[in-house]
Amino acid sequence: NFFVRFTKIVHEEAPNVKMMLCIGGIEDLKSEEIVMEEIFKEAVQVTDIWSVDKYPSLNYGWPKEGAEKDNFGHYCRRIDDTLAQERASFDRYSYLCGGEKRPMELGEHNEDGDVVGPIRQAERMKIFYDDVEKTNDGKITGISMYQFRDDGRLGLEVTDPNDPSMGIEQPLLKTYRELIHRDFFKPTVKS
C-alpha cells in the first residue's frame, strides 16, 4: 500500500521519475500467479519498470554457514529454469496490466561463487547472458550485476584480507567485462 501510494504521488509531482518494483515474481513454473499476487497486484499495475531478483545459485545462509552438502541454506538451479521464471514473471505482470508491456530489469542477478565455485560462477553467468541474447524476446530490458565487491563470493572481486581497501579480482570480472562490451548488452538511451 505504501509503494502504491508513494508511486502515485511521484507520478503526480515528478512525472519524469520512473518507479521500479522489484518483487519475487513467478517462483514456481507450474503456477500462473506471482508470489502474493493479491497483495502485489496494484503495485505491479502502477509501476513503470518491473524487476525480479532471481539467482540461479545462492547461499542465503552466508555468512553463518558455507554452502556444504550437509546443510540447506543454499541452492543451485538450472539456468534455463531461472530465465523461464523471469520471462514468466514478465508475462504475468503484463497480464495483470491488461496486456501492456513495460520494461523489465533484472535488478539483481548473479551466480554465487560460494555455491558453484569462482570458475563455474563465471561460466554459468556467460551461459545466462548467452541465453538472454540468443532468445532476444524483449522481455528483459536490462540486467544489473550484483555486486562489485562482496566477501560472500557474489562479487566481481572479494575483499583482500590483508588490505580491506583493496579487492582481489575473481574470474567473473574478466567474463563480465567481455559480456558488457557486446553490442547487445551496451546501454542505449531512448526518449
Disulfide bonds with the S-S distance in Angstrom:
none
